[in-house]
Amino acid sequence: MAERLGDGEWSFEVEESWAKIPDEIVLGDCAAVGVDSKDNVYAFNRGDHPIAVFDQAGNLLRTPGARASSPGPTASTWRPTTQSG
């Protein structure tokens, strides 16, 4: 049986196999998750690839903002772009 998190309308089932990540990419603990207008999922994590972008099916699309070798914030070096039209 799948683990359920949350309550009421904010209740979710954990799907352990959803994210399809190549073996050479290791993500750390996830600090936040966001979804854009195209239903891409952005996972902000504490690994060497602090931003991981997935499609609805869990396929890894890209990992912008690879962590720099020096300490300090890295997410500010990459900003999502919006397309008009």
C-alpha positions as CSV (number, residue, x, y, z in Angstrom):
1,M,0.0,0.0,0.0
2,A,1.3,3.4,-0.9
3,E,2.2,6.0,1.7
4,R,-0.3,8.9,2.0
5,L,0.7,12.4,3.1
6,G,-1.5,15.3,4.0
7,D,-5.2,15.6,4.8
8,G,-8.4,16.1,3.0
9,E,-8.1,17.7,-0.5
10,W,-4.4,18.1,0.2
11,S,-3.8,14.4,0.5
12,F,-1.2,12.8,-1.8
13,E,0.2,9.3,-2.4
14,V,3.9,8.9,-2.6
15,E,5.1,7.3,-5.9
16,E,8.7,6.2,-5.2
17,S,9.4,5.3,-8.8
18,W,8.0,8.5,-10.4
19,A,11.3,10.3,-11.0
20,K,13.4,8.8,-13.7
21,I,17.0,9.9,-13.0
22,P,20.2,8.6,-14.7
23,D,22.6,6.8,-12.4
24,E,25.2,9.5,-12.8
25,I,23.0,12.2,-11.3
26,V,22.4,12.2,-7.6
27,L,19.9,14.5,-6.1
28,G,20.0,15.5,-2.4
29,D,17.1,16.2,0.0
30,C,14.4,18.1,-1.7
31,A,13.8,21.5,-0.1
32,A,10.9,22.7,-2.4
33,V,8.9,21.8,-5.4
34,G,7.2,24.0,-8.0
35,V,5.1,23.4,-11.1
36,D,5.1,25.7,-14.2
37,S,2.3,26.5,-16.7
38,K,3.3,23.5,-18.8
39,D,3.1,21.1,-15.8
40,N,6.9,20.7,-15.6
41,V,8.0,19.9,-12.0
42,Y,10.9,21.8,-10.5
43,A,12.6,20.0,-7.6
44,F,15.0,22.3,-5.6
45,N,17.3,20.0,-3.8
46,R,20.6,20.0,-1.9
47,G,22.6,17.8,-4.3
48,D,25.2,18.6,-6.9
49,H,22.3,19.5,-9.3
50,P,20.2,21.9,-7.1
51,I,17.5,22.3,-9.7
52,A,16.0,19.3,-11.4
53,V,13.2,19.7,-14.0
54,F,10.9,16.8,-14.8
55,D,8.0,16.4,-17.2
56,Q,4.6,15.1,-15.9
57,A,5.7,11.5,-16.4
58,G,8.8,12.0,-14.2
59,N,11.3,12.1,-17.0
60,L,14.3,14.3,-16.2
61,L,14.4,17.1,-18.7
62,R,17.3,19.1,-17.4
63,T,19.4,20.1,-14.4
64,P,20.3,23.8,-14.8
65,G,22.4,25.4,-12.1
66,A,24.9,22.7,-11.3
67,R,26.5,23.5,-8.0
68,A,29.7,25.6,-8.1
69,S,32.8,24.4,-6.4
70,S,32.8,27.4,-4.1
71,P,30.3,27.7,-1.2
72,G,27.3,30.1,-1.6
73,P,24.0,30.3,-3.3
74,T,23.7,28.7,-6.7
75,A,20.0,28.9,-7.5
76,S,20.3,32.7,-8.2
77,T,22.6,31.9,-11.1
78,W,19.7,30.4,-13.1
79,R,16.3,32.0,-13.7
80,P,13.4,30.4,-15.6
81,T,12.4,32.3,-18.7
82,T,8.9,32.9,-19.8
83,Q,7.7,32.8,-23.3
84,S,5.0,35.2,-24.6
85,G,2.6,34.4,-27.3
